Structures are given as structure tokens and as C-alpha cells.
């Protein structure tokens, strides 16, 4: 990244600006704005997240916000209530109170003498969610939004549930927020009130996973703040981005196809990161694109930002399987609208244990049932899924899916013939199956892989369906064992090239642990070839790319302030199997080490560990654990928070055992334990 020192506007920073909400709670914000804005007001841009502006996001904030401010904007980084130096408590994600706070902050910004009355919202992940959710409420000053790694559907396309099946990230994200929501404010900022504010957070805390487990299908809890309930609520322009390695790429194309506002989409090869910090690369000059967006929609500059394709996507070339990539080879392609007029659906029937070419007849061979054709049965071991990687890759530690051949050993596999010529897909593949189950509850995981001539298999995309949700996400319906059902499984969208000489593989399994929490008990699924197929969104070789070879500038931003590494960081992603007692374990460690932020002197340590275990094929043995340690230190001040959440299940219930401990100067000053169960409801 190129660090930019000279910008069009000199920037002034205010570190702790307090804003009083209508209920009396005071929120803390950091503001960057042009020094000239006192006499020449500018638009204001809000980012509202719970991840601590004074330390943990200060490096990223210092790259982004002063850069935008230096182009003529007031950039406001708000700590949500109950986080960082803001008063109050944070009890859950995306609550009504959070959105009311954002609306009040936007109104406050629009009234400031240094603001010209127009505002925007921006953010990645929680910040992207927040911007989209607030935009749907139509605050009067909000002129546009810029969002990354977001969703418009909190139930069907977030880190909680996918296809009606529960993700292990439901536990992992709950563990993250259990820790962040119980951290202390900085006494150098809030003064002697810090201890009372901290203990209020500790006293009101609960493991968030308990609430998320109580809503196992789409209900009012998930409908709240989901734009997908009514896309007409969004009335302002939106620039939306994500990455193919992220868990949120589907939301970009879905948003483009459903909203009726000025919109642009951008999907690169990246994990859960902003495009100018994108990994795998190539990263792009994203902040320059953002400035152009704000200039057009908040300042009225006629800069051609709406020219060109509606969506720009990175068409990924074939790569060998790996858990991380520094760069993904490929090229940018553009489409004038979404769905694209260039993409053609091609159907590959399942035939003779293979993927037949498009146009092949789905007839059954002699002696097979004309209605069902050949039948293949699969009951996968719990080990299928150990090389699945993370639902949303963070690229730290390496967390992409590895070689799929071992996973394929416990799956039904259907291959195409060796491809005679290059094939490119852009969009979401789809699998349609005729299936029957041996039990009332079952799930199916579907993987699409690029198989190289030497046999190595790189997962390209995947999808999961809890078969109790085959008719919708609102009300699960148990299966009738032995009855045949037609089910549709959409896979995650992707842009991928398959070279000549490779094969495309479809793999079906009945478990995908630990990425997906298993069904209550193992089930055998019978897949009927006749009537079952894979649909690929093919982008023909002659389709125009519609973008220059290098459509973006070099990544740039402001230089971040110095951070000193005081202890060594640690990263690990370890899969192990004990063939004496048949225990299998996935251990994940993300430890930043102890770091000192030199601008304000605070020292912060963050260690997060996840562990997922199972024994042989005992579905009742699966266990997930999320443990966090957060430490904050200054001379004469040393505070530590430790959280641990363990999730287990049996055929009827989920069981949560959690602990929260707070330490001051090495002495435990708070401790609480939870032991609660939640009935399973079709999950």
C-alpha cells in the first residue's frame, strides 16, 4: 500500500467527542475533518462499530478515515453504546436501540456548523450491516452509503445459519462479542468512571449464543433489520463490495438484483477485508473509488462514477488447493446489470455416477425405475468437513479449504468428463436433487471442485441444506423416512475459470463438521440420478469483459501510527486424530500478542482460541469451544477479561456452559457461570 502524506485538505482530529442520546447515554466518537470546515462546511461520514476506536481498530481507522477527510469530508468513528469509551451496555447485535442511536448521531452531525447538512454511512462487516440497516430507515440527511462484507438477510446469509443448518460460527461470533462487550473503557479517556462503566458491562453480560440458539428458524428476531423483508425501504445510492473468499459475497449480487436505486457492486478475490487491504490479492485502490462515490452523491460532482458496468468481479483462474494464497491470478470482468444478460445456465444431469454434458437425457438404464433411475446412498463420517476452512475467511491464520480428496472419500462424487476447452462461471451454481432419508432430520452439503489432471481438488464453492427447511426457512418440516423429495440447494456465488484438461466435481455429503453443526443423529441419504442435476452459470468465452485490464489504481491510504509488538503473536490451525480413542480435533489459535499503541500508550493483548472435537461418528459427541482473553494495561492499571463458551448437543437439546471472569491488577473481581439448555427445533 502506498501511504499518502499530502492530501487536498489539512485534517484536524478530535479524539473523544461525546454525543448524548435521547435516553441520556453518552457515546464516544473520534472525528477527522478538514481544518477549513469551520468556515467551509463539508459532508459527514459515519462508521458505527463495537470494536474500540482507541486501540483495536485504531490502526485501520488511521489508514482510512483521515484519507477520506483529507478529500473534504468529516469522518466520524463511533463506538457503539457499551463498547470502547461509550456509556451503556451492548446486549446483542443490530437492536432497535442501536439503530435509533445511529439516527440520532446522523441528525447531530447534520446540525454541526462544520457539516453542510448531508451525511453518508460506511463500514465493513458490522459497520456495513449497520449502514444498510439505518439506510432502510431513511434518515433525512443520509445521501449515500458505502458497505463491504454485509448481508441483507440476517437469517439465511449470515454467520448464524445457512440453508437452515447452524454454522459453528454461530458459536465463534458469539464468543467474540461475549469478550468485546465486557471490555473496560480507557481510564485516560473517561476518568474515574471507568470502573463503574466496566462493571455495568460485566453485570449485564450474557453469552450471546443463547439468544441465537432460541431462534433456529426465520422469525421476527431475524426479520428485524433484514432489508430482504422489503427492498423498497432502501432509497439512497449504495456502493457494495465483498470477496469470493468471504462469507458475504452473495449479498452483493442479491442487493444489485433487488433494489431500485443507483448502485454499483464490486467482488474481488478477498477474504473478510476491505478491498485496499484485500487478501488474497490483488488489493485495489478502493479508497479512491470511495472518494469518487462520495464526491458524486454528497457533493454533486459529475465525475462519471456511475459509468461502466454495474458489477465488477474478479474472474479467478485455477489454482492448486491451499489454505492461503498471497494472490489469486485472474482478471476483472464487468456486467452491465445483474442478473447478467451474458450468463447462461447450463444443466448437467447426474448420470451413471457422473455429471453428464448439458443436453444429455436423464433416462434410466435398463432395469432401473423409470421414475427414480439409479439410486446412490451416502452416510458420511463426521470427518468430512475437517478441511472445509472457515465460513468467512479472515486469512489469519490460513483458513481456506484444503485439498478436497480426503473429504470426497466420505461423499458421493460426480465428475464431468475431462473438459475439452476452458469454461468460466459467474454467479451461483445450483443443485437439484431427488432424495430420500432414513431419518426425520438430515442435512446435505454440496461442494463444487476444480479437479486438476494430477487429481488434486480445489473447492470452488459449496452450499448446505437442512432438509427440514426444504420448503422454506420459516417453519421446519420433518422428513418422512423413505419418502422421496425434490430439493434445491443453491451454492455460494463465484467467478471461476476451469481450464481445458481439468474436470468439475460435484460432491455430496451428509455432514460438514465443524463448519456446520451436525444433524441430531446420523442419517443415510439416497440420491436418485434421474431428475437430479447441477446447473452452472456459464459466462461464454465471447462475453465482453467491459472493463480495462487495470481498472483500479494502486492501494493507498494514510500512514498508521506506530504500534510496538511487546510479545510474540501466535497463529495455528491444527487438525488432529487420535486413532486409539478416535477423537478428532480442530484447534484454532489467533493471538495478537501484547501490543503498545504508541500514540496513547495503552497496551492491549488479545488471544482467541476455538476448539471443535468429536469422537468417531458419534453425533452426540460434537463439542465447540470459544475462549477469549483480552488484556488492557497502563502504568498503575492492568485489567483482564476472560470468557469461555462451550456448546454441546444431543438429539433433543443444545447445551451451553459459559464463564466470564474479570481481573484487576491480577485479582479476580468478577465471576459468573451459565449452564443452560435450549431445545432443538428442526436444526
Secondary structure, DSSP 8 states (H G I E B T S, - for coil): -EE----SS-EEEEEEEEEE-TTS-EEEEEEEEEGGGGTS-EEEEEEEESS-TTTTTHHHHHHHHHHHHTTT-EEEEEE-TTSTT--S---SSS-HHHHHHHHHHHHHHHHSTTEEEEEEEEEETHHHHHHHHHHTTT-TTEEEEEEES--S-TTTTSSSEETTEEBTHHHHHHHHHHHHTT----HHHHGGGHHHHHHHHHHH---HHHHHHT--SS-HHHHTT-GGG-GGG--SEEEEEEETTSS-HHHHHHHHHH--SSEEEEEES-SSS-GGG-SSB----HHHHHHHHHHHHHH-----TT-S-SEEEEEE------S--SB--EEEEEESSSS-SSEEEEEEEEETTEE--TT------TTS-TTT-SEEEE---TTTTTT---SS---SS--S---THHHHTTSEEEE----SS-EEEEE--EEEEEEEESSS--EEEEEEEEE-TTS-EEEEEEEEEEGGGTT-SSS-----TT-EEEEEEE---EEEEE-TT-EEEEEEES--TTTB---SS---EEEEEEEEEEEEEEE-TTS---S-TT-S---EE-----EEE-S--EEEEEEEEETTTTEEEEEEEEEEEEEEETTT--EEEEEEEEEEEEETTEEEEEEEEEEEEEEEEETTEEEEEEEEEEEEE-SSEEEEEEEEEEEETTEEEEEEEEEEEEE-S--
